[in-house]
Amino acid sequence: MIAAGEASAADLERRLGYAFSRRDLLVTAVTHGSAGAQESYQRLEFLGDRVLGLVVTEMLIAAFPKATEGELSRRLADLVRKETCADVAAVLDMGSAIRFGTNKTQRSALLTANVLSDVCEAVVAAIYQDGGLDAARRFVSDNWGPRIAAGAPPAQNAKAALQEWSQGLGLGVPEYLIRSKSGPDHDPHFEVEARIGDLPPALGEGRTRREAEQAAAAALLAREGLRRPVA
């Protein structure tokens, strides 16, 4: 096993700006399933996703008191999506502390954006379990607050825009069909087809089904000469 030792955990604590009373929570948060440990970051990632969503929602409501529910929802989706979480993890260099059960070459292959995103959410949960909601709020505020302050109004997501357009023309609700799924479980690749009535389908690809569906919707919008409306 390639372990992240006490020194590595201490270094990560300094980058996070939080000192754990229970460092075992941090160690679990950065332990990949390949490490063969009794517990990996998966359960913490599940909790962290919910904690992050709650805290970012609170921040958005405070920052945009006049925003509609739709705008708040789009901002929230943009701020908690995997790409954003992976970017936060990269800025804090969480990747260097992740424990894998592989050699260095395999470690490089496993260190994907999806893994960084999951570890980031697991760290949020570890801070929440160690220090409570106020500690989690401080961490999220430090790392997501500038993104909220700097963020432009988000584009309406492509699926919502496509559905609005198709229903406006009486074409019904778009359908999304998985054409293929490939790759290992930790880094899958989806190909999805978007269909509306008798129109030719459009294809989209992504690392998650949702990402591929969004890409397919965007492709169909682009083919029909439409632009994704902004909020």
N, C-alpha and C positions, 0 to 999 in steps of 0.2 A: 504494500500500500504506500502511496505517496502521501505523506501526512503534512498538514499545515500545523507546525509545532507551536509552542507557547510564544516564541518570538514572533512568528508570523501572525498569530492571533493578536498579540499586543500591537504590532504594526498596523493591523487592520483597525483595531479599536481607535488608534490615533487618527487614522484617515476618516473614520466614521464620526469622530467627535463624541464618542460615548464609551464609557468604561463599564464593562459588565460586572455585576456581582456574581452571576453564574456564567462563567466563560463557556461552560459546556453547551449552553444555548447557541452561542456564536459558532462553536465548532460544528454543531449539528447543522446550522444554517448554511455552512459552506462545505458540507459533505455530500458528494455526488453518489448516486446509487451504485456506481461501479466500484466504490471503495470497499465494499463488503462489510461496512459497519452495521451495527444493529439498527441504526436509524439514519436516514438521509434527510435532505432538506424538504422532501415532498410535503409532509404534513405542515411544516412551518410555512411553506410557500402558499398553501391553501388558506391558512389563517392570514398571512401577510397581505394577500390580495384583498381580503375584506377590510382589514385595518387601513390599508392604503386608500381604498375607495372611500371609506368613511371620512378620513382626515382631509383628503383632497376635496371631497364634496363640501365639507365645512369651509375650507379655504375659498372655494369658488363662490359659495353663497355670500361670504363676507366681502370678497373682492368685486363681485358683479351683482349688486343689489337689485338692478333693474333688468337683469338678463331673464329671458324666458326659460321655461323648463327644457325646451328643445336645445337652446344654445348651451345651457349648463350641461346637458347630457353629452353634447358633442365635445365640449371642452374636457369633460371628465374622461370620455373614451380616449381622447388624444393623450391625456396626461398619464393614464394608467396602462396604456397599451404596452406590449412587450418591447417594442423598439425604444420607448422612452425609459422604461425600467432598465433595459440593457445599457442605455447610454449613461444613466446614473451609476450603474455598476462599473462601467468602464472608467468614468471620471474618478471614482473612488478606488480604482484598481482592485476590485473584489476578486477578479479572476486569478490574481497571483496567490490568493489564499485558499482557493477551492481544492478540496481533497479528492483526488481521483485514485482508482485502483489500477492504474495503467502506467506504461512507460511514457517518457516525454513526448514521443512522436504521437502516440494515441491520445495523450492529454491535449495536444494541440488540436486534434481533430474533434475532440469532445467539447472544447471550449467555444461553443456556439453562442449566438445572440440569445437563443431560447434559454440556454443554461444560465447565462448571465442575468437574464430577466428573472428567472425562477429564484436564483440566489438572492437577488436584490429584494424580492418580496419576502423571502425567508428571513433575511436580516431585519426587515421591518417588523416581522412577527417576533423575532428573538428579542428585539429591543422592547416591544410591547409586553412580552411575557416577563422580561427582567425588570423593567422600570415602570410599567404601566402606560396608560394612554397618553399622559402628558409627555413622557419621554419619546414615545413614537411620534407625537405631534411635532416636537422640536426637531427631530431628525427629518421628518417629511417636509416641514416648513423650510429647513435649511437647504434641502436638495430639490424640492419641487416649487418652492415659493418664487425663486427667480424666473422659473419657466412660466408660472402663472402671470407674473408681472410683465414679462416680455412678450407673451404669446399674443399673436394677432387673432382676430375672430376665426374660428376653425371653419374649414370647408365642410359643407354638409356631406355626410358620407355617401359614397357612390350608390350603395344599395338603396338608401332612402331616396336619393335623387331619381334613380331609375324607376322605383315604384311610383313616385309622385308623377313622373312623366307618363308612364304606361297607363296608370289609372286615369289620368287626365284625358287620355285619348280613348278610353274605354277598352284598353287591351288586356285588362286584368292584372293580376299580381305576377311578377317575374318568378320563374322557377330556377333552382340551382341544383345541378346534378354533378356528382363527383365522377369525373372521367377516369381518374387514376390516383393512387396513393402509393408512393414509393419511399425508399430510404429507411434508415433505422428508426426505432421508436423515439430516440432522443433528438432526432433531427429529420422529421418527415418532410415530404414534398407532396403537395396536393395540386391536382389539375381539375378545375371546376368549369362547368359549362353553364352560362346564363341563357335562359330562353324566355321569350315573350311571344305568345301566340304563334303566328306563322312566320315571324321574322327569323332570319338566319341566326343561329346561336353565336355567342362570343365566348372565347376561352380566357381564363385567368389562372395564374399560378401563384403559389405562396407556401410558406412553411406551416400554416395552419389552414383549416377549412375556411374560417372566417376571412383570412387574408386573401385566399384565392377567390372567394366569392366577391369580395370588394374589387379585386383586380378584374374579374369577369364583368362586373357591373360597369366599371369605369371603361372597359374596352367597348362594351355595347353602346354606352353613352357617346364615346368618341366616334364610333363608326356612324352613328346616327347624326353626327354633327352637333352634338349638345355639349355644353360645358357644365361641370359640376358647380351648382350655385353656392355662393358663400352665405354665411349666416348674417 
